[in-house]
Structure formats: C-alpha cells, structure tokens
Amino acid sequence: MVLGVGRGARRAAGHRTRRRTSVAAPVAWFTCAGLAVTLALALLTGVLARRAGLEQGTRAFEDLARVTAATLTPALDSRPGLPPDPPDDMRTHVAALVTAGPVVAVRVRSSSGQVLWADDRSVVGRVAPLPAGARRALQSGTVASLVAEPGDRHVVPGRSSGRVLVAYVAVRDLHGAPLLVEFHESYSVVTDLAERTWLRFAPAALGALALLQVLQVPLAWRLASRLRRSQQAEDALLQAAVDASDAERRRIAGDVHDHAVQDLTALAFELDAAQMRGSPRSPEDAELLGRTSQAVRQIVEDLRSLLVALIPARGSFRGGLLPALRVLAQELDRSGIRVTVRADDARDLPGPTAALLYRCAQEALRNVATHSRATSVEVAVTRHEGVATMVIEDDGHGFDESRLTERGAAGHVGLRALGELLVDAGGSLALASAPGKGTRLVTTVPLAAAASLTTRAAR
C-alpha cells in the first residue's frame, strides 16, 4: 500500500504561493480580463444594435407599404374592363414612388398568387405561391414582410434582383375582393440603416467602456498593493510569533537543563553514594534505593531527549543536517533500535530544506520507536537536480490504511501536517507500507524551499 500524505493541501499551498507574486502580475491579469470583457461587450452591443437597426428598417418599410397601399386602393380593380379602371393613373403614381425610392417594385396579387398588375408589365399574369405570412396577412387584413433570397419561389422574378425585403399589405379592390399589394425594397437599404444606427451609438458606448477600463486599472493596482502590504504585515507578525516561541522554548530548555536535569543528576549520585556508604537495614531498602536511583537516571535521560525535541530545528544546523540526524539516531539507539545514517549529501543543504528534512526525520523516528516494533532503521539522504530526497525505512510490523485513518482520527496527525508543509514548499511525502513488511517513508524537498514555510515546521 502506498499513501500520499498532504495532497489535500495543494489548493491552500497554491494560494500561499500566489501571495509571493508581485503586484504587477495580478493587475496585468485583471487588465487583460477587463479588455476581454470590454471587447465582448462591444461585440455584443454591435450585434444587438445591428439587429435593432434591421428591425427598425423593416418596420419603417412596412409603414411605408401600408400608407402607399392605402393611396392605391381607389384604383384597384380585380376585374379589368369594368368601370372604374384607371391603370394609367395608378401606373403614374407608382412610377413616381419607384423613382423616389426606396421601393424598387410594386405588384398587385390575388389570393391565388397571380400577379394582376405590376409596374413591370413583363410579370403580369405570372403565378407564384404566397408565403405563409402573406396568407395570414390576407386573411387578417394586416401587413407581413419577409427577406427573399434570389430564386425564392414565393417571389415572381422581375426588375428587382438580389436580396430584397418584401412587404405584403392586404387590401380590397373596388368590388370588395381581397388582394395583396406587394412592395419590394433592396435589402442593402435596410442593412445600411442598421449600420448607421450602430455608428450613431458606437462612439459613446465604446468610449464609456474604455473610460471604465482606464479608471479600473489604478484602482486595481491600489487594492493589490494594499493587499500585498497586509500580507507582508501578516507574514512579519507570524515570523515574530515564531521567533518569540523559539526564544521561549530555548529559555525553558535552558532552565530545565541548568536546574532540573542537574539537580536530578546530583540526586542520582547521592543515592548511589548512600547505597555505597553503608549496608541498608533490609534487602527491601537496598532494592528501593537501586530502583529509585535507576528511575532518576531514566528521568534524566527522558528530559534530555525532551530537550532535543523542544529546541526548534529551523534555519541552520551546526555542522549541517548530518550531525543532527546522528543525534536523533543516538537517541533511538538507546531504546534498542539500530539506526544507520547515510547522508553525505546532507552536509551542505540550505537551512530551510535541512530544517524540513530534520523535522520529518524526527517525526518518522518517533513513530518508529512508538509504533513499529522495529529492530533496525535506515536513513538515507540524497540530492539530485535541485531536489533533496530522504528515505527512512524500517523492518517493523508495518500498518494498513485503516489503522492510519484511525490514528488520524485520534489526533495523531504529525506526518499529515508535515505533508502539508512539504507540499507548500513544492515537495512531497509518501508512505509505502504493508502489514508485516515494514514501512518506507520518502520525502522530497526543493533546495529552494521557502523560509516562511520552515517557520511553520518549527512550531
């Protein structure tokens, strides 16, 4: 079984890494995002404005068709040859309308789609199916329009060519028969109107968006600078708190070493001297003196081990990481576990990297002494391509995933906390173990591990 420790902290680690970036980077990202949004808004505004212009042009043409059809109604007669039949007057009126524009063709069609009259005589009598909108307009007496492409089967080809806007106006002739007056307009006229509508509002809209973007950049810079200063202040406070904690722990360690340890050592000597000066009154007294002397010596050893763990190992080590690992190995040797240290590459490691490795070794060897029932442990430190790797392997009884989960739930989270520290520094911590097959811990730390992360390891 292989367990990766500290992976859940990657998101938080990424956040802390971003905190070390400069102000220019987030402001540049903000500016690029603002420009992208501005361009998107400008494009959307252009699309909406063009659509509004097309709708406005279509409605205007429908209104023109409605008014024109009303003026032509008195001259419409679906039964030519019967009075009144004034086609010449109507043709003169339509010719003037076509000449003035924007209308390019006018036709009168029956409900069957036949062209009864047109300004272009060549199309009179032709038949084309009416579109659905025209049929609805004929039934309801309203106006309908559509955009006809060249070759549209609903439009009788004639003088008008290309893409046209067609408006159908329902009217009744002199005899009450329902007819459709069909007006054609070049669709380019409508699109030109849409473009003019957009150009009318574009400068103001784009200018407002550009001004907003220009005003946001200094505000974003100020906010980012303020955030960075607050983060630096927070880091300074954290560093001060860690330094104060280190100083207090060193003071306590010094007091314990100079007073409690010395006094208990003197007491052990006095007990030995008392045992040697004369014979105890009874074998029980002799046994009690021996047990008491041995207990005092064990308490002294425990206090010295506590002092080694109490003094923070951060920043630097006298002589490098290798002597510090050997001290840990000696402490474990006293408990009957043979420890082999191979760490020639650890002599000149940077202080922050060495501190993280030392803290991991300290926690791992403590777990070996407490839980593994191992008889031997091997500690190896190597470095390659800017990364330091430490492997700690024992021959204990190992563990399974469920036991590790139970220990974590019970509050034994030392390795998981170290895993988070290593992930923050860009490294990793992994355990490989199986029941009866020992445990292998692999730790990697970049040589450029951040000192701010090391302060957390000293806690």
N, C-alpha and C positions, 0 to 999 in steps of 0.2 A: 504494500500500500504506500502511495506517495501523497503527501499532503502539502499544498502550498499555503503558507501562512502569511496573512496580511494583505491578501489580494483585495479584500473589501475596502481597503483604504485608498485605492488608486484614485478615486474621484476627489477625495479630500487632498491627496497628495498633489494632484494636478492643480487644485485651487491654490495650494501654498506655493507651488512653482510659479504660477502666474503672478503671484504677489511680488515676485522679484523682478518682473519685467519693468521696463521704463514706461514713462507716461506717454511717450510718443506712439508706442505700438497700439494701445487701445484706442487712442484718439484717431490714429490713422484708420483702424478698422471701423470706428464709428463714422468717420468721414466717408469712407468708401461705401458703407451701408447706406448712409444718407443720400449719397449721389445715386446709388442704385434705386432707392425708393423714389427719388426725385424724377429720374428718367422714366420709371414705371408709371408714376402719376402723370407725367407729361404725355406719355404714350396713351394711357387710358383716357386722359382728357381729350386728346386729339381724336380718338376713336368715337367717344361719346359726342363730341362736337360735330364730327362729320355725319354721324347718324342723325343728330338733331337737325343739321342742315338739310340732309336728304328728306327727312320728314317734312320740314318746313317748305322745301321746294315742291314736294308732292302735293301738300295741302293747298299751296298757292295756285298750282296748276289746276287742281280740282275746282277751286273757287272761280278761276277764270273760265273754265269749261262750263260751269253751271250758269254763270252770267251770260256767256255767249250763246249757250243753248237757249236760254230764255228769250234772247233777241231774235233767234232764228225760228222759234216756234210758229209765229203767224204765217211763215212762208212754207211750212212743211205740208206736204200732201202725198200720202202714200198711194194715191190713185191718179197718176198723171193723166192729163187730158180733160179732167173735170175741173170747173172753176171753183175756187180761185187757184191758179197755178202760176206763181211768179218766180220761176227759176232764175231768170236773168237778174232780178233784184237781189236774190239770195246769193248768187254767184259773185256779184259785185261786192256785196258785204263781206263774204268770206275771203275774196281775193285781197281786200284791204287788210283783213285780220292776219292773213298769212304773210303779207308783205311787211306788216309792222312787227311780227314775231310776238312771242316765241313759238307760236303754233306753226307747224310745218305741213299739216294735212288735216282736212275736215271731211268726215263721211257721215252719211245717214244710213243706218242699217235696220232691217226689220227683225222681228223676233226669231226668224229662221236663220239669221246671219247674212242675208243677202244685202249687198250694197245697193241701195235705192238711189242715192245721189252722192256725189263727191266732187271736190274741187278739181280732182284729176279724173277726166272723163273715161280714161282707159280702164278704170277699176269698176265702173258702174256695171251692175249685173252679176259680178262675181259673188261667190258664196264661201264663207269660212265659218267654222263652228264658233259660237260665242263662249268665252271663258266663263267659269262658274261665277266669278264676281260680277260680270256683266249681266248674267241671267238673274242674279239676285237683285241687282240694281233695277232691272227692267220690271221685276215683279213688285218691288217695294217703292219704285219711283224715286230712287236716290242716285248717288254718284259712286262709281267704283273706278279704281285705277290699277294698273299693273305695269311692270317693266318687261318689255318684249325684246327678246334677243332676235338677231337676224334669222329668218327662216321659221319664226314662230307660226304654227299652224292656225292660231286664232287671229292673226293679222293678215289682211289681204295686202300683198306687196304692191308698192306703187312708188311715188316720188320719194317718200320718206325711206331712208336707208339707215343701216347701222342699228345701234341700240336706241330704242325710243321709249318714252313714257306715254302710255295710252290711258286716256280718261274716257269713261263711258257715262253719259248723262241720259237718264230716262225721261222721255217727253211723250206728248200725244200730239198727233197731227190735227188738221182741221176737222177731220171726221172722227176723232177720238181714238184712233188706232195707236197702240203703244209702239214707240220707236226708240232707237238709241242713236244719239248724236256722238260720234267718235272723234276725239281730238288727239293728234299726235304732236309730241314735243321731243326734240333731241335730248337724250338723257345727259349729254355733256353739259347742257344748260343747268340741270339740277345739281350735278357734281361740282360745277363751278360755283354755284351758290353756296354749297356746303363748305367748300374750301374758303370762300370769302368769309363765311360765318366763323370758321375756326380761326382764320388770321385776324379777325376782329378782336377775339378774346385771348389769343395765344400770348402776345407780349405781356399782358397783365398777369396771366396765370403763371407763365414761366418765370417772370420776374419775381413774383411773390414766393415761388418755391425756391429760387436761387437765393433770395434775401434770407429766407428762413434757414437755409443751409449755412450761409455765411455767419449768421448770428449763433448757430448751434455750435460751431467749431470752438470759439473761445470759451463758451460755457462748458463744453465737454472737457476742454483742457484744464479749466479751473477745477472742475469736480474731480478729474483724475489726479491732479496734483494734490488736492486736499485729501483724497483717499490714500494716496501714497504716503503722505506725511503722517496720517493717522496710523497706517500700518507700520511705518518705521517707528513711531512712538510706542506702538504695541510691542514690537519686537524688542525695543530698548527696555521697556518695562519687564518683559519676560526675561531678558538677559539679566537685568538687575535682580529679579526674584531668584533666578537660578544661582547667580553669584552669591546672594545672601544665604541661600540654602546651603551652598557648598561651604561657605565660611562657617556657618553654624554647625554643620556636620563635622568639619575638621576640628572645630573647637571642642565639640562633645567627644570626638575620638581622642583628642589630646588629653582632655580631663580624665577620660576613662583609663587611658594608658598610663598617665602620670600618677594617678591616685588609686583607682580600684584595682587595676592589674598589679601595680607594685605592692599594694597592701596585701592582696591575696597571695602573691608570691612570697612575701615575708611571712604570712601566716602559715603557708605550707612548710617553709623552712623551720619555723618554730615548732610545728607539730612533729617534724622529723627529729628535731633536737630533743623534744620532750620524750619521744619514743626511745631515743638512744641513751638518755641520761640515766634512766633507771628502769627497773622492771615494773610494768603495770601491776596493779593489785590483782588482776584476774585476766585470764585469756580473753574474756569479753572486752575488757578495757583496751587490751592491745589490738584486738581486731577493730574496735571502734576508732582508735587513733589511726590505724592504717587506712580504713575506709574513708575517714574524714580527710586525711592528707591527700589520698588519691582523688577524691571528689573536688577538693580545692584546686589541684593541678588541672583536672579536666575543665573546671570553670575558667581557669586562666587561659587554657587553650581555646575554649569556645569564645571568650572575649577577644582574644587576638584574631580569631577567624572573623568575628563580627567587625573588628576594626578594619580588616582588609576590605570587607564588603561595604562598610559605612563610608569610607573615604571615596569620594567620586573619582571615577577614572575617565576624565574628559580632557580634551585639549592635547596633552602631551604625556609621555611616559619617560621616566629616567632610564635611558638605555634602550628605549624602543618598546615595541609590543612583546618581543620575545621574553625579556625578563619578567614582564607582568604575567604572561602565560605560565611561566615556570613557577611563579609564586602560587598561582591557582593550582598547578599540578602538585606542588608540595603539600598544599592543604588537603587535597584529595588523597595523596599517598598516605597520610596519617590515618585515614579511615580504612586502609587496606586495599585500595583500588590502585593498580599500577597505571600510571599515565605516561604516555610517550608524546613528546612535543617535537614536531618537525616544522620549524617556522623560520628558516634562514632568510626567506624573502620578506619577513615581517620587521626586519631591523630598521628600515628607513621609510616606513609607511607614513603618510601625512597624519597629523594628530587626530583630525576628525574621523578619518577612516579607521585608524587604530582604536579609537575610543569605542566606535560601534562594534568592531570585532571583539574587543575585550568584553564589552557588556554582553554580547551574545555567548561568548565562551563561558563567562561567569554564570549566566542563567542555565546554559546547557549542562555544565559540570555539576551545578547544584541539583539539577533534575536527575543526573546520573547517580549522584550519591544518595538521593532520596528515594527514587522510584525504580531504577533499572536493575538492581542486584547484579551489577556488572563486576567483573574481576579485572578488566583492563579497558583502557580508553586510549584512543589515538587522536591527537590534534595536529592537523596539518594546515599550513597557510602558504598559499602561492599567489603570485601576481602575474597577470598577462594582459597586454593591450589595455592598460589603464584601469583594470578591474582587479581587486583583491578578492580571493576566494579562500574561505576557511571551511574545512571538513572535519567534523567531530564524529567519530564512530566508536561505539561500544559493543561489547559482547553480552549485553544484558538480555532479559527475557522479552524485550520489545513491548509493543502495545498495539491496540487496534483503534479504529476511528471512533467507535462508540465510547471507549474509555477516555479518549482525548476530549470528546464532546462533554462527557460528564465532568471531567476536571475543569473545563472552561466554565461550565455552569456553576461549579462550586467556587469559582473565583480565582482559579489558577490560570491566569492569562498572561504570564510573563512572556512566553515565546510569541504569542499573538501580538502583544504590544510591541515587542521588538520587530516583528514582521512589518508592522505599520511604519516604524521608524526607518527600516531598510527600504521599503517601497518609497517613502518620502525622499530618501536620498538617492533614488534611482536604482537600488539594489533589489535583492530578493532573499527569502529564507524558505527553505523547503525541507521537509522531514520525509525520510523513507524508512518504514519500519513494518514488522510483522511479528506476531506472537512467536517467541522462541528464537528469533533471528536477529536480535539486537536492534539498534537504532542508528541511523545515519543522518546527520544534520549538515546541510550545505548552505553556506551563507556567502553572498556576493555583495560587495560594496565598491562603488566607483572611487577611485583615488581622490576625486574632487568632491567628495561628499560635503554637503553644506554644513558649516559650523552651527548654524541655527538649529539644525536637526539634532546635532550632537548634544546640545544643551538639554533636549528632551530626554536623551538617553541617560543623562546624568541624574535624572530625578529618581 
